[in-house]
Amino acid sequence: GGQPPVRGLRGSPRARSAMPSWVIDRYGRNDVLRFTRDMVFPIIHFPNEVIIKVHAASLNPIDLSMRSGYGATALNMKRDPLKLKSIDTEFPLTLGRDVSGVIMECGLSVSYFKPGDEVWAAIPPWKQGTLSEFVVASGNEVSFKPKCLSHIEAASLPYVGLTAWSAVNKVGGLNQSNCSGKRVLILGASGGVGTFAVQLVKAWGAHVTAVCSHDASTLMKKLGADDVIDYKSGNLEEQLKALPLFDFILDNVGGSTEKWALDLLKKWSGATYVTLVTPFLINMDKLGVADGMLQTGVTVGSKTVKHLFKGVHYRWAFFMPSGPSLDEIAELVDSGKIQPVIDEVFSFSEVPKAFLKLEGGHARGKTVINVVSKK
C-alpha cells in the first residue's frame, strides 16, 4: 500500500508495510522456524535509529538458545521493562544478531550515517533480529563495514568480535600496548569467538595457546596460534599443566574445565581468567528475575573472592553492542590483522538448514546467511 512517508525520517519514503523474514511463534526445536513474507516492516521510533537493508547475516550459539527460549525471562524484561504490553508480545520473533548491509533510512538525530552507506552491526538480543530483509538498529550500535570485506565476510564478525572484545579488552584489560609477550590460553578456540580472539591477541603481540579438536589445528596455525592442543588427545589437564603458566585465560567452554584451569595461571601477577559461560540468563529463567539477579550476584561475589585469595582474578564477560568497538575491529580487519573464518554459507531459503548445522556443533568458524540473493 502507498502510505504517506512517516514524519521524522530522512531517506526514501516507504511504499511498503511488510517484508520477508524468518520468525518463530513459540520456543522450541528447529520446526518452530517459519518463513513469512508478511513480517511488519521496521519503523524508526527514536531519532538515533537507522533502518538497514540486510545483505548478509550470520548465526551464533545465542540464536539456538533464543530459539529454544533460554533467557526469555530476562529478555522480555528488557523488551518491556514496565510490563506495559499484554502477555506474549515477543512473537513473532526474528532471530539473528549479525548484519552487514546498507543504510536505508536515518532518524533525525543521526549525523554519522546516511542512506546508501555500507555498514555492519550486532543487534542486541532484546531487539528484532537480522534474519529479515530489513532491520532497525540504534546508530550507536552501527559501524562502517570494513572496506576489504564482502557483506558475506563482514556478517560473520560483529557478534563474535564484540564478545571477544568485551572479554579480552573491556573485562580482561588486554590491549595493544600491554600484550606483548604475554602467555594467553584460549579454550574452545575454533568456534566463532575463539577464532576471533586468537587473531586479536596475536595482533597485539601475545603468545597464544589454542585448545580445540584435532581437525581444527591447521586452521589455528593459519590464524597464528603458537601452540595448538587437541582436547581429545589424552588428558587435557596434564598436557596444559606441562606448559609454562599463563597470564590470561579465555574460556568459551565452561563446565568442569574451570575447576582445574584456574591453576594454570601465574599467581599474584594480575593474571586473569575470563569466562564467557555465565549463568545470568539460566538463573533468571529458573528463579525469576529478582531472585535470578540475587543468585547471580551471590555467585559472582563468592567466586571472585575465593579466587582473589589464590592470587588470580576471575571475571565474567558477555556480548555488549558497540559501534565504537566495531570501528576499532574494522581497523584491525582493514589492516589485515583479523580475517573472517567462515565455515559455510547458506542462502536465505536455507535458514533452518543453517540452524541444524550450528546445532551439530564442531564449527570451524561461522555459519553465514546470504540474505540478498533470493534463491
N, C-alpha and C positions, 0 to 999 in steps of 0.2 A: 504493500500500500504506500502511497506517497504522502507520508506525514510531513507537516512543515518542520524545518530544522529546529532542533532543540536550542533554546537560548543558552548563552554561556559557553558556546563552543567555537573554537577556531578550527577550520578544516572543512571537509566537504559535508554538505547536508546529507543526512542519511535517508536513503529511499526504502530501507527495508527494516523489518522488525524481527526477523528470525534468521538463524544460521545453522549450519551443520555442526554437530557436536557429539562426542561420546559421553554419556552420562550414566549414573546409577540412580535407581529409585529406592533402593534399600541396600543395606550392607550384606556382604556375603562373598561367595566364591566368584569365579570368573563369569558365570552365567548371568550375573547381575548387570554386566556391561551392556549398554543399549545404544545403538546409533540412532540419532534423530536429526531431521532437518529443521525442526521447529524449536530449537533452543532459543530462549529470549536473547535478543541482541544486547550486548553490554551497554550500559548507559553511564556517562560521566556524572557522578554525584557530587564530587568535590573538585574545586578549582585546580588542585595539583595533580589530577589524574590524566592518564592518556589511554587511548584505545590502540592496541597493537594488532595488526593483521599477522596471524601466526603462520610462519613459513615452515618451521620445524619445532618439534617438542621432544622431550626425552623422558624415560621412566626412571624412577628411583624407588628404593625399597619403601619409602613412605607412601607411595601410591598403592602398593599392596596393602600396607597397614590401613590406609584410609578406606580402601575398597571393602576391607573386612570389618571396618567400624572401630578399629583400635584408635583410642584418643578422641572418640566422638564427643564425650562429655566435655572435655577441655576445649575442643574446637568450637562446639556450639556455644559455649560460654563466651568465647572470643568473638564469634559471629554476631551474637545478640546478647551483650553483657547485661542488659536490663530486662531480659526476658519479655521484650515488647511483642514479639510475634507469637502466634499460636504454635502448637507443637509441630515438629517435623518439617520446619521450613527449610531444612538444609537440602531437601530434594526438589527437583532433580539436581544432582551434584556432578560437576565436571571435575575429573581428576587431572593430574599432570601439573608439574611445578615449573618446568623449564620452558622458556620460549626464546626463539630467535625469529625476528620478523621486522616489520616495517610500521612506523607510527602512522596511524590513520587520522586521529583527531587528538587535540590537546585541550585540556581545561584552561580557563582564562589566566591562571597564575603560572602556567608552565612556560618558562622562558628559555629553558635549556634545549628543548627538543622542538622540532616542527614536523608536520606531516611529510612523509617521504624518507625520514631518517631511518637507517638500519640500526636496530637496537637488539639487546639481549637482556634477559631478566630472569630471576627466580621469584615466583609468586608465592607468598606465604600460604600455608595450608588452610587458613580460615577463609580464603577467598576462592571464588570460582577459578577452575584450573585452565590449562592450556591445550587440552585435547579438543580443540574447538577452532572454528575459523577466525574468531576474534577473541581477545581477552582484555580486560581492563586492569591497569596497574597504577600505583602511585608513582609520580615522577621520580621520587627518591629511591625507588626500587629498581629503576631502569638505568641502563648504561649503553654507550655506543658499542656496537658489536666490533670485535677485533677485525680489522680490515683484511687480515691474511686468511680468515676462515670463511668457508661457505656457511649458510644458515644451518645446514645439517650438522656440520662440525661444531659450530658455535652452540647449538642447542644442547650438546652433551655436557657442557661445563658449568653453567651458573649454580645449580643447586649443590653439586658436589664440591665445586670450587669454594663457594661461600661457607659450606660446612667445614671443609678443611681449613679455610682461612680463619674461621671462628675458633677452631680447636688449636691451631698451631700459633696464630698470631695474637688474637684477642684474648684467649684464655691461657694459652701456653707461653705467651710473651716472646716467642721467637720472631726474629726479623732479619732483614738483610745484613744488619751490622753486627749481630751477636751470634750468628750461626756457625761461623767458620770453625771447622774442626770439631764441632760438637757431634757426639755419637747419638744418632736417632734410630729408634726401633719402631717399625710400623707393622702392627698386627692386622691381618686382613688387607694386604697391600694390593690385591689385584682387582678389587671392586672399584666403583666409581670414585669414592672419596680417597681410597688408597692410592690409586694411580695418580691422582692429582697431588696428594700430599707428598709422595715420593719425589715428584718433579719439583714441587715448591721448595722443600728443604734442601734439595740438591742445588737448585738455582741460587740458594742463599749460602751454599758452601759447606753444608753438613755432610757427615759420613752416614750413609743410610743402610740399615739392615732391614730387608723386607721379608716378611713371613707370608707365604702364600702356598697354593698347591703346586706340585711339580710342573704341571703343564703351563704354568704362567711364568716360569723362571726366565725364559728368553725375553718375554715382554718386560719383565722387571729390569733385566740387564740393559735393554734398549732404553728404558726410561732413566737409567743412570744409577740404579741401586748398586752399592758396593758389595754387600753380602746378600745372598738370597737363600732363604731356608725353607725347605719343603716341610710343612707341618705334618705331613703323613709319613715322612721317612724317619722312623724311630721316635724316640722320646723328645718332644719339642723342648720341654723344660730343661732336660740335660744338655741339649745342643746349645741352647741360649746361655745356660749358666757357664758353659765352657768359654764364652766370649768375654772380652773386657766389659765393664759396666757401662750403662747408658746415661746420657744427660736428659733424655726426653723419650717418652714412650707415647705413641698414639694408638689407642685400642679401638678398632672398629668391630671387635668380635664379642667382647664381654664374656659373661659366664664364668666358668671356673678358672680361666686364664688369669683373671685378676688376682686370685689368691696367691699365686707364686710370682707373677710377673713384676710385682712391686719390688721384689728382692733383687731385680736386675738393675735397679737404679743406683747411681752413686749416692752415698749418704751425705747429708749435711753440706750439699754443694748447690742447693737451689734446684736440684733435679726434679722434674715434674712428670706425673703420669696423667694423661688426659684421656678420658673415655667418652666415646660418642654413644655408648649404650646406656641410656639414662632411664630411670623408672618413672619419670614425670607422668607421661600420658597413661601408662598402665595403671599407676596408682590412682589417677583421677577416675578412671573407669571403674576400678574396683571399689573405691572408698567414697566416691562422690567428691565434689570439688573442694570443699573446705578441708575435709579430713585428708584428702589427697595431698593438698598443699602442705598440710601439717606434717603428715607422714614423711613426705619427700624432704621437707626441711629438717626433720629429725635425722633422717638417714644421712643427708649431706653433712650435717653438723658432726655427727659422731664419727663418720668415716674420715672426714678431713682431720679432725683432732687426732684420731688414732694414728694416722699416718704421719702427722707432724712430729709425733713423739719418735717415730722411726727416722726422722730426718729427711723425709721426702714430701713433696706436695702432691695432693690428689685432687683433680679437678674434673668437673663435668662440662661438656661443651655441646651446643646444638646449633642447628642452622639459624642464621639471622639474615633476613633480607637486607641488602645494602647496595645501592647504586655506586656509592663512592668506593667500596671494596671491589666491586666488579670493574670499576675503572682501573684499579691497580692490577687486577688479574689480567685485564685486556692488554695492559702494557707488557706484562710478562709473556703473554701469548704472542703479541706482535713482535717482541724482540727474540722470539724463537726459543724461549726457555721452558715454555709449557705447551704441550701439544695434546689435542683431544685423543682419547683412546676409545674407539668405537667398536663394539662387538658385532652389532648387526643393525641394519636399517630396515624398518617396516613402512609400508605405505599406510595412509590414513585409514584405509578399509581394514587393515590387519591389526588394529589395536588389541583385540582380545588375544591374538597370537603372540603379540609382543609381551603382554602380561604373563602368559604362560611361560614364555622364555625367561622372564625375570624370576618367576616363581621357581623355575628349575634350579636357580642359583648357579654358582660357579661361573659367573660372568667374567669375561676379560674386558673390563671397561664397560661401556654404556650401550643401552638399547635405545635407539633413536627412532622417532616417527617423522616421516616426511609428510607434512600436512597439506602442502600446496598441490603436489601432483595428484589430482583426484583420480586414482585408478579404480 
